[in-house]
Every structure is written in structure tokens, then in C-alpha cells.
Amino acid sequence: MIVSRTISLLPVLAIFVLFPFFEGGKTSTGLFCFHSITLFGLAAAALFYSRIWVSRFLIYFFPFLILLVISTVFSPYKYAAFLKLWDFIAAASWATLLSTLIQEEKESFESYSVHIFVAGAISTIVAILIHYPTDPGRVSASFLNPNEYGTFGLMLLCFGIFCFEHAISRRRKILVATLLSLLLLSVALTFSRGIFVASLSVAIVAFFHQKPGKTVKTFLISLLVISGILVALRFRYQDDPLKYYRWKIWKSSLKGVAADPYFGIGLGMLEYRARIYNFPTDAEVGRYGRIARSADSQYVEILAETGFLGLVSFLFGWFSLYFSLRKISARFFYPGLAWLIITLTCLFSVPLENTSVIYLLMFLLVFCLSENKNEFKLISFERPGRILIPLGCFLVYVFGVFLPFQADREFYRALKSSTPQETDKHLASAVQYNPYQPYYKFVFIRKIVDSRPNLDTHKWLNLLKLIEEAIQLNPLEYEFYLYRARIYRVLLEKDLNLGFYSGVVSSYQTALDWNPHNVFLRLEYASFLYRFNRQGLAEIELRKTLEREPAFLNARLFLAEVLLSRNSSEEARKEYLAFLNYNKRFRNEAANTSSSYIRSLLEVNEQKKKRVEDLLKAG
């Protein structure tokens, strides 16, 4: 009996140990580990117990799941949409595994809750030590940003308070209290306003609805005081562009609702359409230098990608879950605060996009609801079910977990290969394992095109065919069209075929349709037009470029050259004087900036500058 209980805890302990690593489970290795443990654990539970328990709160989210499936079907880049859909399905599978393990081994899970917390807390502290903060002192462990880690850390902190209150021995209480103190400090060191608001809400609810002991009061007050001071210091001494930036992100993301108010732009598509929705920041240089690839709010992202139907169905499930949690006893009060934490942090970030956050949320929800068997649906099955469920889990594992992971491994092996033969071998294997990922081949196509080797026409046409295949898989990627234009340019220079000219123009225009604020792309297109004696069109593109980035020095120089070719000497002189003024004003910034985008705007092509000066003198 003890052996079976210990074995049933292994999947949970393993996941808790992995939580803080692999960007919070978002890397291919992290996803492989999380999903493998989930599917094999679910298969083993079905085989061993001959029944599974399903959390009823998952039923509340079934309409939302249907909307996600519909959104995936209609998404232009279906593979990216499927990956996002699979994350939610994997989280539901994890919740089902937890429901089964906790209901079958109920006593052991509550008694071993301290062990589970200790495993997660120690791993988190180790991850913080390994991943030294790179964002001016802000702690994020391996997570992509401090907000994601703060959400995870605050939920883990609430689970730790539960463990502290229910620890029996003095040693356990001291151990848990020590880990709680370290976690508390790490959460405060995220310097996050959203996490501070969530912490404040947790403390207020705890003081009003619970009677915390002296130690727990100390933890909550310390969290608020330290977090408040650190957030205040951050905004006192560090200029933060996000104090106005987030509102613009939300406003621009909601342009997706205008495209389709009912179903949105498609699951996972905001990342690719964000280039269209990009907006200027309040800066004279680098106005379009930052692109927000997410909505910076879970609610706004759901609304933009799945429309009003998706948001309403999500909120229906979310608030139905709240009413279920209201029925739990007071002893599960602190883990139950996970609902409140996610509700608030979803306003300022996208925590449900992070595997560790959503997996920890599922654990805390199932753990809180475990005392009420009415919150779970028992599904018993005979021998056929004991065979079919593990078989289904194995098939899902092969096609949804193993093959994509192997494809990524082969791709990275291809990148690191030292010989062309080895590269071709690994790349072919990567494409074979995952034919729906267009970027494997594209990475190498980009390298070839950028190096401009002396290939015959047939080989360039083969590259063009590969680009077309990539476009069919993801028609939203502007770089595919950009490199199609560059291949057509090579062919045009080799054969002077007018059909290739129209291919270049249409490819550049489509690339600009998907990335209209990319001034470097627009300058490249203007350069092509000028080279083929389309000075008028080149001038139009250059003026659009300078409307977006007035301090783009090489573009301003080029506009002066184009105007001189059109015998507009006075206008050319004005543009050259504007170039000199901008160059003088931002000379120091060009030398000191850490932004490659701004540096590219302010760098000067000295040969072009001298040529323009000579033409102006001659005129």
C-alpha cells in the first residue's frame, strides 16, 4: 500500500521539480517532459485503477474548448494554433490525472503535501540561483518575464502557507517557513505592479475571510511591505516605458476583434498579426522599434484571437469555477486563492500561456476540490477501457509529443552540424518528423540567400519552390515573402525576365502588407525600385518610411539622391539639411545606444553621403 502511494506521488513530485526550469516549461524539452509525464501517468492510472476521476470544473470549460477547436481549424497558420490548443488539452489531461491520483490516494496526498511543496520550492530557489536576473535585478527564474514567475511564485507561496499551517512536526514548520521566506523575497523581487496588486488582494481577502496566525500574518505583511517598497523604488529611479505602453498594446490588439468580432483572428495568430497592429511609441527615434507579440492581458488576447464567443465561454467556465471553490472548507482557503491570483494577473499578463503556471493552477484547483466527491465524475471501465485508454495516451504521445520533440532535436543538430552531408541528413529527419513546421527549411534558405552563392537558375527555382511551400504552411510570415522577393531579384539579375520583375514587386508588397511599419524592409523595396528606374515609386516608399521613422538617416540620404535623379535639387537640399540636423542631434545616441534597431536607424552610409554631396555640388 505504501509503495503504491509513493508511486502515485512520483508524477506530481517530478512535475513540481521541473516547474521552474525550461522557461517555465515552454521550451521543447520542457514541454516534452511535462506532457510525457502527464500522458504516461494517465495511462498508468487507468491501467492500475481501472477507472479515472474527471474534475467537473473541466465541463464548465467545454464550450471554450469547442471555440478553440473551431479557431484552430480556421487559423491561417494551423500548426501554431494547434500548439496553443494542445497546451490547454494537456492541462486538462493533467487535471484528470491529478483528480484520479488524489481521489484514489486521498490520505497520502494531503499528508505528503509538505513534500510536494518542498520539492517545488527548492527547485524554484535553485532555478533563481542558476538564472541570474538579467532585467535590472528583477527575478524571473527561467521564466520569460518577471510577471510569469511572480504569478507562479505567488501561487506556490499560497500552497506553502497551507503546508505550514498543516505541518505537524516543528522541523517541518521550520523548513517550510524558511522556504516561504525565500519565496516571499523572490516574488517581491519581481518588481511587478501586477504581482503587487495580486499580493495586496490576497492579503486583504485573507485578513477579512480568515484568521491568520502570527507567522502567516508576518509573511503576508512582509510580502506587502517589501513588494510595495521595491515597486515604488523601481518607478522612482527607473524610467519605465510600459507605464503608458500597455494601454497601447491592449488598444492595438483589439484591432483583431474588428477583423472578426465573433471568432477573432484565430488561435495563436496575434503573434504574427502584431506587426500590422504595431504602433508608434512616444519617442523621436525608434518609434516602431518595439513590437508587442502578445496582448499583455489574457482577457484581451482571448478576445482578439477567439472573438466575443471565445471570451464569453472562457468567463463562463472561469466564474463557474469560482462558485465551485466557494464550497470548499476553510482549511483549503490559501490554495484556493490561486483563482484570485490568476484572475488579477490575467489583467496584466498572459499567465495561462505558461505551462508551469497553468499546471500549478490545475494542481491547486484539484487539490482544493478534492474533499468534495461531488466535484468529480467517476468513470469506470472494464478490460477494453484499460487497453484503449493507455493505447490512446500512447498514440497522442507519439504524434503530439515525441515526434515534434524529435523534430526539434534534429533541427538543432542540423544547425550544429559541421558538414553539409550531416546538415542535410538531420534537416531531412526534422522535416520528416514534423512536416508542418515551415521554419526548419527556411532557416537554411535564409542563410543561402543572404550569402548570394553563384548557383544556376534551376537551383534558385528550387529554393523558390521551398519558399512557396513555407508560405502555404504559414501565409502570415512576412519574411517568407521578403526572401521570395530576394530570390526573384537574383533570378531577375541573372536572366532579365520581366516575369521575375513582377514576382519581386508582388512579393515585396505582400511582405509590406504583413509588416507595414518595417522601415528597413520598405527601404530595401525603394532601393529595388530605384535601381530599375522607378524613381517616382521609390520616392513614395521613402516618404512612407520617413513618416514612420523621421530620423532614419540612410533613408533620408537616399531620398535626397532620388530627388536629385528627378531634377528636384531644392527638395534634395532640404532633405540633405534635415539629414545633417538629425545626424548632429543623435550622434551621441548612435554611439551609446544598446538597441540594434536604433543603431541601424542612426548609422550612416559614408559612401552614399559622399555621393549625395558630390551630386549637390555638381548641381
C-alpha positions in Angstrom: 0.0 0.0 0.0 2.8 2.4 0.9 4.6 1.5 -2.3 1.5 2.3 -4.4 1.0 5.6 -2.6 4.7 6.6 -3.2 4.5 5.6 -6.9 1.3 7.6 -7.3 3.1 10.7 -5.9 6.0 10.4 -8.4 4.3 12.2 -11.3 3.4 15.1 -9.1 6.8 15.3 -7.5 8.5 15.1 -10.9 6.4 18.0 -12.3 7.0 20.2 -9.2 10.7 19.7 -9.6 10.5 20.7 -13.3 8.2 23.7 -12.8 10.8 26.5 -12.5 13.1 25.2 -15.4 12.9 25.3 -19.2 11.4 28.8 -19.3 8.6 27.6 -17.0 8.1 24.5 -19.2 7.8 26.4 -22.5 10.9 25.1 -24.3 10.6 22.0 -26.4 12.5 20.0 -23.7 10.2 21.3 -21.0 7.1 20.6 -23.0 8.4 17.1 -23.7 8.9 16.4 -20.0 5.6 17.9 -18.8 3.5 16.2 -21.5 5.3 12.8 -21.3 4.7 12.6 -17.5 1.1 13.6 -18.0 0.2 11.1 -20.7 2.2 8.1 -19.2 0.8 8.9 -15.7 -2.7 9.0 -17.1 -2.2 5.7 -18.9 -0.7 4.1 -15.8 -3.6 5.3 -13.6 -6.2 4.0 -16.0 -4.4 0.6 -16.2 -3.8 0.3 -12.4 -7.1 1.6 -11.0 -9.5 0.5 -13.9 -11.2 3.9 -13.5 -10.5 7.6 -13.7 -11.9 10.6 -12.0 -12.7 13.8 -14.0 -12.9 17.2 -12.4 -16.4 18.6 -13.0 -15.0 22.1 -13.5 -13.5 20.9 -16.8 -17.0 20.5 -18.1 -17.6 24.2 -17.5 -14.8 25.0 -19.9 -16.1 22.6 -22.6 -17.8 25.4 -24.7 -14.4 27.3 -24.6 -12.6 24.2 -25.8 -15.0 23.9 -28.7 -14.3 27.5 -29.6 -10.6 26.8 -29.5 -11.0 23.9 -31.9 -13.0 26.0 -34.3 -10.5 28.8 -34.1 -7.7 26.3 -34.8 -9.5 25.0 -37.9 -9.9 28.5 -39.3 -6.4 29.8 -38.3 -4.1 30.6 -41.3 -1.1 29.1 -39.6 -2.7 25.9 -38.2 0.4 24.4 -36.6 0.9 27.4 -34.3 -2.8 27.3 -33.4 -2.7 23.6 -32.7 0.3 24.0 -30.3 -1.8 26.5 -28.3 -4.8 24.2 -28.3 -2.7 21.3 -27.3 -1.4 23.2 -24.2 -5.0 23.6 -22.9 -5.8 19.9 -23.7 -2.6 18.8 -21.9 -3.5 20.9 -18.9 -7.0 19.3 -18.8 -5.3 15.8 -19.1 -3.0 16.8 -16.1 -6.1 17.8 -14.1 -7.7 14.4 -14.9 -4.6 12.6 -13.8 -4.4 14.6 -10.6 -8.1 14.0 -9.9 -7.6 10.3 -10.3 -4.5 10.1 -8.1 -5.9 12.3 -5.3 -9.2 10.5 -5.2 -7.6 7.1 -5.2 -4.8 8.1 -2.7 -6.6 10.9 -0.9 -4.9 10.4 2.5 -1.4 10.2 1.1 -1.7 13.4 -0.9 -2.7 15.6 2.0 -0.1 14.0 4.3 2.6 14.4 1.6 1.6 17.9 0.6 4.7 19.3 2.5 7.0 17.0 0.5 5.4 18.3 -2.7 5.8 21.9 -1.7 9.4 21.4 -0.5 10.3 19.8 -3.9 8.8 22.8 -5.8 10.2 25.4 -3.6 13.8 24.1 -3.6 13.7 23.7 -7.4 12.5 27.3 -7.7 15.3 28.6 -5.5 17.9 26.6 -7.4 16.4 27.9 -10.7 16.7 31.5 -9.4 20.3 31.0 -8.5 21.1 29.4 -11.9 19.3 32.1 -13.9 20.8 35.3 -12.5 18.4 38.2 -13.1 19.3 40.0 -16.4 16.5 42.6 -16.2 17.9 45.1 -13.8 17.7 42.9 -10.7 14.2 41.6 -11.4 13.8 37.9 -10.5 12.2 35.6 -13.1 14.0 32.3 -12.6 13.9 30.6 -16.0 10.6 32.2 -16.9 10.4 34.5 -19.9 9.5 37.6 -17.8 9.1 38.5 -14.1 5.2 38.7 -14.3 5.0 35.0 -15.3 7.4 34.0 -12.5 5.6 36.3 -10.0 2.3 34.6 -10.8 3.8 31.1 -10.3 5.7 32.1 -7.2 2.7 33.7 -5.5 0.6 30.6 -6.1 3.4 28.4 -4.8 3.6 30.7 -1.8 -0.1 30.2 -1.0 0.3 26.5 -1.2 3.3 26.8 1.1 1.2 28.7 3.7 -1.3 25.8 3.6 1.5 23.3 4.2 2.9 25.4 7.0 -0.5 25.5 8.8 -0.9 21.8 8.5 2.6 20.7 9.2 2.7 18.7 12.4 6.4 18.5 13.5 8.4 21.5 14.5 11.1 20.6 12.0 8.7 20.6 9.1 7.3 24.0 10.2 10.8 25.5 10.3 11.7 24.1 6.9 8.5 25.3 5.3 8.8 28.7 7.0 12.4 29.1 5.7 11.4 28.2 2.1 8.4 30.5 2.4 10.7 33.4 3.4 12.9 32.8 0.4 9.9 32.5 -2.0 8.4 35.7 -0.5 11.6 37.6 -1.2 11.8 36.3 -4.8 8.2 37.2 -5.5 8.8 40.8 -4.1 12.0 41.0 -6.3 9.9 40.7 -9.5 9.3 44.5 -9.0 5.9 43.9 -10.7 2.9 46.1 -10.2 0.6 43.4 -11.2 2.1 40.9 -8.8 1.9 43.6 -6.0 -1.8 44.1 -6.7 -2.4 40.4 -6.6 -0.4 40.1 -3.3 -2.4 43.0 -1.8 -5.7 41.3 -2.8 -4.5 38.0 -1.3 -3.6 39.7 1.9 -6.9 41.7 2.1 -9.0 38.6 1.4 -7.0 36.6 4.0 -7.5 39.2 6.7 -11.2 39.6 6.0 -12.2 36.0 5.5 -9.6 34.1 7.5 -7.9 34.5 10.9 -4.2 34.1 10.0 -1.8 33.0 12.8 1.0 35.3 13.8 3.5 33.7 11.5 1.2 33.8 8.4 0.4 37.4 9.3 4.1 38.2 9.3 4.5 36.5 5.9 1.6 38.5 4.3 2.6 41.8 5.8 6.3 41.3 4.9 5.3 40.4 1.3 3.2 43.6 1.0 5.8 45.9 2.6 8.8 44.6 0.7 6.9 44.4 -2.6 5.5 47.9 -2.2 8.9 49.4 -1.4 10.6 47.7 -4.3 7.8 48.7 -6.8 8.0 52.3 -5.5 11.8 52.3 -5.9 11.5 50.9 -9.4 9.3 53.8 -10.5 11.2 56.3 -8.6 14.6 55.6 -10.1 13.9 53.6 -13.3 12.2 55.1 -16.3 9.6 52.6 -17.4 8.1 52.9 -20.9 5.4 50.3 -20.0 3.6 52.8 -17.8 1.9 54.0 -21.0 2.9 51.2 -23.3 0.4 48.6 -22.0 -2.7 50.6 -22.8 -1.5 50.9 -26.4 -0.9 47.2 -26.6 -4.4 46.5 -25.5 -5.8 49.0 -27.9 -3.8 47.7 -30.9 -4.6 44.0 -30.0 -8.3 44.7 -30.1 -8.0 45.5 -33.8 -8.2 41.8 -34.1 -11.8 42.0 -32.9 -12.6 44.3 -35.8 -11.5 41.6 -38.2 -14.0 39.1 -36.8 -16.0 40.1 -33.7 -17.4 36.5 -33.3 -14.4 34.2 -33.8 -11.4 36.7 -33.7 -8.3 36.4 -35.8 -7.5 32.8 -34.9 -5.9 31.0 -32.0 -2.2 31.8 -31.7 -2.3 34.3 -34.6 -1.8 37.6 -32.6 1.9 37.0 -32.6 2.0 37.1 -36.4 -0.5 39.9 -36.9 1.1 42.1 -34.2 3.4 43.6 -36.9 0.3 45.0 -38.6 -1.1 46.3 -35.3 2.2 47.8 -34.2 2.0 51.4 -33.0 4.5 54.3 -32.5 5.9 54.9 -29.1 6.4 58.4 -27.7 9.9 58.7 -28.9 11.6 60.6 -31.7 14.0 57.8 -32.6 12.8 54.1 -32.7 9.1 54.9 -32.8 8.3 51.5 -34.3 11.2 49.6 -32.6 9.1 47.5 -30.3 6.5 45.0 -31.3 4.3 43.5 -28.6 3.8 39.9 -29.7 1.1 39.2 -27.1 -1.8 41.3 -25.9 -0.2 41.7 -22.4 -3.6 40.7 -21.0 -5.0 37.2 -21.0 -8.6 38.6 -21.4 -7.6 40.9 -24.3 -5.7 38.1 -26.0 -8.6 35.6 -25.8 -10.9 38.3 -27.1 -8.6 39.2 -30.0 -7.9 35.6 -31.0 -11.2 33.9 -30.4 -13.7 36.8 -30.5 -16.5 37.6 -28.2 -17.7 34.0 -28.3 -14.4 32.8 -27.0 -14.2 35.3 -24.2 -17.7 34.7 -23.0 -17.3 30.9 -23.0 -14.0 31.3 -21.1 -15.5 33.7 -18.5 -18.5 31.3 -18.1 -16.1 28.5 -17.2 -13.9 30.7 -15.0 -16.8 32.1 -12.9 -18.5 28.7 -12.6 -15.2 27.5 -11.2 -15.4 30.3 -8.6 -18.8 29.1 -7.4 -17.3 25.6 -7.0 -14.4 26.9 -5.0 -16.8 28.8 -2.6 -18.0 25.4 -1.3 -14.6 24.3 -0.1 -13.8 24.2 3.6 -11.6 26.9 5.3 -8.6 24.6 5.6 -8.1 24.9 1.8 -8.5 28.6 1.9 -4.9 29.6 0.8 -4.5 27.2 -2.1 -8.0 28.3 -3.3 -6.6 31.9 -3.6 -4.9 30.7 -6.9 -8.2 31.6 -8.6 -8.0 35.2 -7.4 -4.3 35.4 -8.3 -4.8 34.3 -11.8 -7.9 36.5 -12.2 -5.9 39.6 -11.4 -2.6 38.7 -13.1 -4.6 37.9 -16.3 -5.3 41.6 -16.5 -1.6 42.5 -16.9 0.0 39.4 -18.5 -0.8 36.1 -20.2 -0.1 33.6 -17.4 -2.2 30.8 -18.9 0.2 30.7 -21.8 2.9 29.4 -19.5 2.9 25.6 -18.9 4.2 25.8 -15.4 1.6 28.4 -14.3 -1.4 26.5 -15.8 -0.1 23.1 -14.5 0.3 24.5 -10.9 -3.1 26.2 -11.2 -4.7 22.8 -12.1 -2.9 21.1 -9.2 -4.2 23.7 -6.7 -7.7 23.6 -8.0 -8.0 19.8 -7.9 -6.3 19.8 -4.5 -8.8 22.3 -3.1 -11.9 20.5 -4.5 -10.7 17.0 -3.6 -12.6 16.9 -0.3 -15.9 17.1 -2.1 -16.5 14.0 -4.3 -19.5 15.6 -5.9 -17.0 17.8 -7.7 -15.6 14.8 -9.6 -17.1 12.4 -12.1 -16.1 8.7 -11.7 -15.7 6.8 -15.0 -15.2 3.1 -14.5 -14.3 0.7 -17.3 -13.7 -3.0 -17.9 -10.8 -4.6 -19.7 -11.4 -2.9 -23.1 -11.1 0.5 -21.4 -7.9 -0.5 -19.6 -6.4 -1.2 -23.0 -7.9 1.6 -25.1 -7.1 4.5 -22.7 -3.4 3.6 -22.4 -3.3 3.0 -26.2 -4.9 6.4 -26.8 -2.4 8.1 -24.5 0.4 6.4 -26.3 -0.8 7.5 -29.7 -1.2 11.0 -28.5 2.2 10.9 -27.0 3.8 9.7 -30.3 2.2 12.2 -32.6 1.7 15.2 -30.2 4.8 15.0 -28.0 7.5 12.6 -29.3 7.6 13.4 -33.0 7.6 17.3 -32.5 10.3 16.9 -29.9 12.4 14.7 -32.1 11.9 17.1 -35.0 13.3 20.0 -32.9 16.3 17.9 -31.8 17.1 17.0 -35.4 16.7 20.7 -36.4 19.2 21.8 -33.7 21.6 19.0 -34.7 21.4 20.3 -38.3 22.3 23.8 -37.1 25.3 22.5 -35.3 26.5 20.1 -38.0 30.0 20.6 -39.3 29.5 19.1 -42.8 26.8 19.7 -45.5 26.0 16.0 -45.6 25.4 15.9 -41.9 23.2 19.0 -42.1 21.1 17.6 -45.0 20.6 14.3 -43.0 19.4 16.0 -39.8 17.3 18.5 -41.7 15.6 15.8 -43.7 14.8 13.9 -40.4 13.4 17.1 -38.8 11.1 17.7 -41.7 10.1 14.0 -41.8 9.2 14.1 -38.1 7.3 17.3 -38.4 6.3 18.4 -41.9 4.0 21.1 -40.6 6.8 23.3 -39.3 7.9 25.7 -42.1 10.8 27.3 -40.3 13.2 24.3 -40.3 13.9 24.7 -44.0 13.5 28.4 -44.0 16.4 29.0 -41.6 18.8 27.4 -44.1 17.1 29.0 -47.1 17.7 32.4 -45.4 21.4 31.6 -44.9 21.8 30.6 -48.6 20.0 33.7 -50.0 22.0 36.0 -47.7 25.3 34.6 -48.8 24.3 35.0 -52.5 26.2 32.0 -53.8 26.8 31.5 -57.6 24.0 28.9 -58.2 22.4 28.1 -61.5 18.8 29.2 -62.3 17.4 25.7 -61.6 18.7 25.7 -58.0 17.3 29.2 -57.4 13.9 28.0 -58.7 14.1 25.0 -56.3 14.7 27.5 -53.4 11.7 29.4 -54.6 9.6 26.3 -54.6 10.6 25.6 -50.9 9.6 29.2 -50.0 6.2 28.7 -51.6 5.7 25.5 -49.5 6.6 27.6 -46.4 4.1 30.2 -47.4 1.3 27.6 -47.8 2.0 26.5 -44.2 2.2 30.0 -42.7 0.8 32.7 -45.0 1.3 35.4 -42.2 5.1 35.3 -42.1 6.4 38.4 -43.8 10.0 37.1 -44.0 8.8 34.3 -46.4 7.7 36.9 -48.8 10.8 39.0 -48.3 13.1 36.1 -49.2 10.8 35.2 -52.1 11.4 38.7 -53.3 15.2 38.4 -52.9 15.3 35.1 -54.8 13.3 36.7 -57.6 15.8 39.6 -57.6 18.6 37.2 -58.1 16.8 35.5 -60.9 16.0 38.8 -62.5 19.6 39.9 -62.4 20.6 36.6 -64.0 18.0 36.3 -66.7 16.4 39.8 -67.1 13.0 38.1 -67.3 10.1 40.6 -66.8 8.1 37.8 -65.1 10.7 37.8 -62.4 10.3 41.6 -62.0 6.5 41.2 -61.3 7.4 38.5 -58.8 9.8 40.8 -56.9 7.2 43.6 -56.8 4.3 41.4 -55.6 6.5 39.7 -53.0 7.7 43.0 -51.5 4.2 44.4 -51.5 2.8 41.3 -49.7 5.7 41.4 -47.2 4.8 45.1 -46.5 1.1 44.2 -46.2 2.1 41.9 -43.3 4.7 44.2 -41.9 3.8 47.8 -43.0 5.9 49.5 -40.3 9.2 47.8 -41.1 11.2 50.7 -42.3 14.2 48.6 -43.3 12.0 46.4 -45.5 10.5 49.5 -47.1 13.9 51.0 -47.8 15.0 47.8 -49.4 11.9 47.9 -51.7 12.6 51.5 -52.5 16.2 50.6 -53.4 15.0 47.9 -55.8 12.5 50.3 -57.5 15.2 53.0 -57.9 17.6 50.5 -59.4 15.0 49.6 -62.1 14.3 53.3 -62.9 11.1 53.6 -60.9 12.2 56.8 -59.2 8.7 58.1 -58.6 7.6 54.9 -56.8 10.9 54.8 -54.9 10.2 58.4 -53.7 6.7 57.4 -52.5 8.1 54.4 -50.5 10.9 56.6 -49.0 8.4 59.2 -47.8 6.3 56.5 -46.2 9.5 55.3 -44.5 10.3 58.7 -43.1 6.8 59.3 -41.9 7.3 56.3 -39.6 10.9 57.0 -38.6 11.9 60.6 -39.4 15.4 60.0 -38.0 16.2 57.1 -40.4 19.4 58.7 -41.7 20.2 56.4 -44.6 16.6 56.6 -45.8 16.8 60.4 -45.8 20.1 60.4 -47.7 18.6 58.0 -50.2 15.6 60.3 -50.7 17.9 63.2 -51.4 19.6 61.0 -54.1 16.3 60.0 -55.6 15.1 63.7 -55.7 18.4 64.7 -57.5 17.8 62.0 -60.1 14.3 63.6 -60.7 15.9 67.1 -61.0 14.4 68.3 -57.8 17.5 70.0 -56.5 15.8 72.3 -53.9 13.9 69.5 -52.3 17.1 67.3 -52.3 18.9 70.1 -50.5 16.2 70.3 -47.9 16.3 66.6 -47.3 20.1 66.7 -47.0 20.0 69.6 -44.5 17.4 67.6 -42.5 19.8 64.6 -42.6 22.6 66.8 -41.2 20.4 68.1 -38.4 19.3 64.7 -37.3 22.8 63.4 -37.6 24.1 66.1 -35.4 21.3 65.8 -32.8 21.6 62.0 -32.4 25.3 61.4 -32.9 25.9 60.6 -29.3 22.9 58.3 -29.1 24.1 56.4 -32.1 27.4 55.7 -30.4 25.9 54.8 -26.9 22.6 53.0 -27.6 22.2 49.3 -26.8 19.3 49.0 -29.2 20.3 47.5 -32.5 17.1 48.9 -34.1 18.0 52.5 -33.1 21.7 51.9 -34.1 20.5 50.8 -37.6 18.4 53.9 -37.9 21.2 56.3 -37.0 24.2 54.7 -38.8 25.4 56.5 -41.9 26.5 55.0 -45.2 29.5 57.2 -45.8 29.8 56.3 -49.5 26.2 57.3 -50.1 26.7 60.5 -48.1 29.8 61.5 -50.2 27.9 60.7 -53.5 25.0 62.9 -52.5 27.3 65.7 -51.5 29.1 65.5 -54.9 25.8 65.5 -56.8 24.6 68.5 -54.8 27.9 70.4 -55.6 27.6 69.5 -59.2 24.0 70.7 -59.3 
